[in-house]
Amino acid sequence: MSHSVFTNIDDSQLTGKHWWWTVLSGMGDYLDAGSIVAGGVALLLWIKYFHMSLSLVGLIAAFSSNGISTALGAFVAGFLGDRFGRKFIYNIDLLLYMFGTLLVIFALSPFMLISGYLVMGFAVGADVPTSWSLIAEYAPKRARGKLMGMTNIFWYVGPIVILLLALALNPLGLLGMRLLFGSLFIVALATYLLRRSLVESPRWAYSHGKTENLFLEQEITVPLAPQPATSAKMSFKDLFQRTNVKRLLFITPIYVLWGIPAGTYGFFFPYIFKTIGATKATTSDLMEILYFLLAILAVVFVFMPLNDRIDRRVLYAISSFLCALAFFILLFAPITNPFVAYANVILFGVGQGIGLWPLQRIWSVELFPTEIRNTAQGFLWSIMRLILGIWSFYLPVVTAAIGGFKAVALMITLMFTYNLIVGGLFGPRTSGKTLEEINPVKSMA
């Protein structure tokens, strides 16, 4: 297959439909991050209400939407999304998400809580990688980074909305936390209904011999005549061919070493600050809102305008440096100092939005061919969330044992230092290229 088949898509201008489809797809990020932060906000109340031990807290975190259940969802849906289509996943995953939220809302025991979180995590694990694949496959080549950056915004907006609701519902205690998850149920339902208008990926349809049209505007229509399906020639084992293995060895470590700090912040932020006595719960919520708000501003005003115009390695290196600095300062000054705490929040928030998290999303969808793109996304997500789940299981015990956060801060600093070196020096230069130019697979020629 020649990349010229998709010239009208790759060379088109951004339209309202591009943005609308990206909004609908990006809601998976809202529901993912929203569920993580909702769990973090509710955790202290759950500990008190259910009389949880530190081990049980770690177990909930490990199997929540922040960890192992998401890994399972991503792995399973990655393969299914390549086999049956991106829309196939959309027809199922949010129904599971809504069922999981109901279990959490009406949880009367830790078992119900863990079960609900497991189902929610499985659902977002299926949804988010699929959404990224879909966006990449209909995006113009010079605006792919901009549309993918939009998904980051939803990953930050979700927590802000949840934290603001948490502040309003906090006087209601445990009931307020149940209502918090009720808001996620409502958003999931609305997203499920609106997504029914989404089109299938034109690239997936072409590779599977389907007859599909991608309507961006009336004048930008790509008729896809039935083609011999190429997907049968590629399977999960093709993910480990030489070229793909080299790309996996690049993207997987930086993906994991970003996911651990981000997941720690998302789920354990209030717990850590409360445990080490840094601030009151309400103040920690406001600080976390600031963290996500700064990340949004960095994405909107730095990453989205620049990523398709300048060397992405530069953005990634600057971003990684600021994130590493955010935790490096904790090695020499206590986080109980308000100035130190705010410096950490500001540097990490601005730093990640400039390029680290957005670029890893873009590289992960660009580096693999259409026939196994979703499989690759699922594999990356499963590895990241599995390791994050294991980390989350031990973090409460480690934090309590060391009586502070310095050991954790050192590990996170080293993680971002690795990202700085590897991503800054060896990040792929894919900006402005079509997906087929990045992945000249022989079966597609």
N, C-alpha and C positions, 0 to 999 in steps of 0.2 A: 504493500500500500504506500502510495506517495503522500507526503504531507500536503501536496497541493489539493488533495481531496477536501481538506478543511481550510482552504485559503480564506473563504468568506467568514469563517469563524475567527481564524488566527489574526487576520488583518482588519477586522471590524472595529468600529468605535464603540466605546461603552454606551449602553442604552439603559433605560429604566428597567427593562426586564432582566438585564444582567444583575443589577443591584437587587431587584426584588427576589430573584431566585437565590442570590447569595444570602439575603436576609433569612429566607425560609430555611436554607441549608444551615446557616450559622446558628440557628436556634438550638441546634444540638450542643453547641459550645455553651450556650446560656444554661441549658439544662444540666450539662456536665458540671461546670464550675459552680452553678447554683446549688446543686445537691451536695457537693463537697463542702462548701462554706456553710450551708444550712446545718449539716452534720456537725461541723466545728462549733457553730454557735450553740447548738442544742446539747453538745457533749457534756458540759458541766451540769446541766439539769438532769440529763440521763444518768450520769454518775450518781447523783444524789438520790434520784427517784428509784433507780433499780439497784442501788447499793453495789455498784460495780467495783471490781478490783482493777489494778493496773493491767493485769493480763487480759481481762475482758475488754478494757478500753482499747488495748492494742489489737485484740481480735476483731472488734468492730471496725477499727480503722483499716486493718489489713484486708478485710473482705468487703469494705464499703465501695462506693463509686469512686473512691480515691485509690483503689488497689486491685486486688486479685479478681474480683468479679468483673471489673472492666476489662482486665486482661483476657478473661475467657470470652467475653462478648466480642471483643475485637478480633480474636483469633478465629472464632467460628464465622462471624459475619464477613471477615475479610475474604475468605474463600467463597462464601455464598454470594457476596456482592459481585465477584468476578464471574461466577457461574450463572447466576440468574438475573443480574442487573442491579443497578443502584436503587431503582424505585422499589424493587422487591424487598429490600431491607427496610425502606421507609414505610412499607405497608404493615410491618410487624413491630419494629423496635419501640415505638412510642406507646403502643398498647401495653407492652411489657413494663415500660417506664411508669405508666399510670397505675398499673397493678402494684408495682413496688412501692410507690408513694402511699397508696392506701394501706399497705401493710405497716409502713412506718407511722402513718397518722394514727392508726388505731392500735399500735403496739402496746401490749400489756405485759410483755416480758422481753428480756434481752434477745431471746430466740426469735421473736417476731421482728424485732428491730434489725437483727443481723440478716434475717431472711428478706426483709423489705429492701435493705441496702444492697444485698446481693443481686436482687432482680433489677433494681435501678442501675446498678453498676454495669450489669450485663448489657442492659439496653443502651446506655450511653457509649459503651465500648463498641457496640455495633454501629451506632449512629455517626459519631464524629469522624472516624476515618473514612466512612462512606461519603459523608458530606464533602470532605476535602477532595476526594477523588472526583466527585461530580463537578465541583466548582472548577477544578483545574481543567477538566475536559471540555467545558464550554467557554472558558475565558479566552479573550483575545491575548495573543502572546505578549504584547507590551503592557498588558494590564493585569496579568495573572497575579503578580505580587500584590497589587492594590486590592483585588477582590479577596485574595487569601488573607490579607491584613484585616479585612472586614470581619473575618471569623474571629480574629483575636479580640476585637472590640466586644463581641458578644460574650467571649469568655471572661471579660472583665466587667461587662454590664451586669451579667447574672449575679455575681457576688455583691455588687453595689446595691442592687435592688433588694437582695436577700438581707443584707446587713441593715439597710434602712427599715425594712419591714421588721427585722428583729428588734431594733431599737423601739419601734412603735408597739410591738407586741410583748416586749419584755415584762411589763407589769402583770401580764396574764400567766406568767410562769410556764409550766409544761403545756398548758392549753395553747399558749402563744406559739410554742414550737410546733405543735401539731398543725396550727393554722399556717405556719411558715411553709411546711411541706404541702399543705393544701394549695398554696399559691403555685407551686411547681406543677401540681396536678392540672390546674387550670391552664397554665401556659402550654403544657404538653398536649392537652386536648385541642387547644386552638391551633397549635402548630401542626398536629396530625391532620386536622381538617383542611387547613390552608395548603399543605404540601400535596394534596391530591391533584393540584393544578400543575405541578412540576413536570417537566419533560424528562425522558430518559437521556442519559449521556449519549451524544451522537457518536462518540468514538467507541463506546462499548457496543452500541447498536450495530455499527459498521463491522466491527470485528466478529460479531456473532451472526452476521448475515441477515440482520433485521432491516425492515423498511421503516425508517424513522425520519422525521423532519425536525430540525431545530429552528423554531421561530423566535428570532430575537426582535426583529421588526419585519414588516412585510417585504422590505427590499433586501433583507439579509436572511435568506432561506437556503439551507443546504440539503437538497434531496439526496438521500442515501439509498441507492439501489441495492438490492440484496447481493451480498458478496459471500464467497466461500468462507465459512467460519474459521478463523485462525486460532480461536481460543483453545480448540481441542489439541493444538500443537504445543500449548504451554500449560503447565500445571504447577502445583506447589513446589515440586522439585526444581523447576526452572528458576525459582527465586535464588537458588544456590549455585547457579552457573557462575563461571569465573567473573564476568563483568558485574553481575548483580551482587556477588559476594563482596567484591571490592567496595561497592557502594554501601552495602550493609555494614561493613567494617568501619566505614567513615561515619555514617549517620546514626547507627545504633548507640555507640557510647555517648555522643554529645546529646542525643535524645534522652537517654537515661539520666545523665548527669545534670540535665536541666529539670527533668521531671521530679527528681528527689527534692531539691529545694522548693520548687513550685508547689508540690503536693504537701510538703511540710508546712509551708506558709498557709496554704488554702485550708487545710483541715485542723492543724494544731496551733495556729496563731493565737487564738484566745486562751487555749489550754496552757501553752508555754508561758505567755505573759502573766497569766494568773499564778502558775506554779512558782515562777521565780520572783514573783512580787513586783513586777515592773510597773503595773498599772491596773486600774479598775477595769472590769469587764466592759463597761460602756465606752471607756476611753479606748480600749483595744479595738472595739468595733469601729470607732471613728478613725483610728489609725489605719485599719485595714481598708476602709473606704478610700482614704487618701492614697494608699498604695495602689489600688486598682484604678483610681481616677488618674493618677500620674502616668500609669502605664497606657491608658487610653490616649492621653494627650501626646505621649511619645509616639504611639502608633500613627495617630492622625496627622500630626504636624512634622514628624521626622521620617518614619518608615514609609508610609504610603506615598508621599511625594517623591522620595529619593530612591527607593529600592530598585526600581526599573530604570534608573538613570545613571547611578554610580556603581562602583565596584562593591558588590554585596559583602565581600570579605571585610572591607573597612567598617561597615555598619556592624557586622557581627563582632569584630574585634573590640570596638568601642563599647558595644553593649555588654560583652562578657567581662570586660575590665571593670565597668561600673558595678556589675553584679558581684564580682569577686571582692571589690573594695567595700561593698555594703556589709559583708560578713567578716572581712579582714579586720575592720576597726573594732569588732567585738572581741578580738583577741587581746586588746590592750585597754579597753574601757568597758565598764559594766553596762549591760543593756537596761539595768534599772535606772540609769541616768536618762532622763527624758530627751536630752539633746542627742545622745547616742542612739536611742531608740528611733527617733525621728530621722536621723541621718541614715540609719539602716533602711527604713521604710522608703525614703525618698530615692536613695541610690538604687535600690533593688527595683522599685517601681518604674523609674525613668529608664534604668538600664535595660530591663528586659523588653520594654516596648520599642526601643530604638532598633532592635534587630534580632536579638537572640531567639526568642520564642517565635516570632513571625517567620524568620528565615528557615528555621528547622521544619516548620510546616510546609513551606514552599519546596524546599529541597526534597522532603520525603515523598511528595507527590510527583515531582519532576523526574526523579532519578530512576523510575521504573516504568516499563512499558504498560500500555493500557490493559493488556490481557492479564497481567498480574499486579496491577497497581493497587487494587483493594486488598489483595492478599498481602502485599508488602506493607501497606498501612496497618493491617490487622496484626501482622507479625511484630512490627515496631511497637505498636501500642501494647500488645500483650507482654512483650519483654519489659517495657518501661513500667507498666502498672504492676506487673508481678514483682519486680524488684522494689518498687515503691511500697507495695503491700507488705513485703518482708521488713523493709525499713520501718514502716509505720507500726508494725507489731512490737518492735523493740524500742522505739523512740521514747514512749512514756517512761519505761523502766530506766533507760539510759539517762534521760534528762533528770529524773528524780535522784538517781544514784550519784551523779556528778554534782548535784546541787546547783546547777547552772546550765549555761548554754555554750560554753567556750569550746568544748570538744566537738559539739555538733557544728558550731560556726567554723572551726578549722577544717572539718571534712567538707563542708559546703564551699569554703574558699578554694580548696584544692580542686573541687569539681569544676568550678567556673574557670579556674586557671587552665585546666585541661581544655575546656571549650575554647578559651581564648587562643591557645596555641594551635590546636588542630583546625578549628573552624576558621580562624583568622588567616592561617597559612594555606590551608588545603580546601577551603570551601569551593564548590563547583561554580563556574561562571556560566550560568544558564539564563541569565536575564535576556529577554528579547528573542529567545529561540522558541520554536514550536516544540511540542512534546515529542514529535517524531524526529526532529533534528537532534534532540537530546538522547533519544533512544532509537537509533537506527537498527531495529531488530530485523534480522534476515527474513523472518516469516511475514513481515509486514511490507517487504519491498515489492 
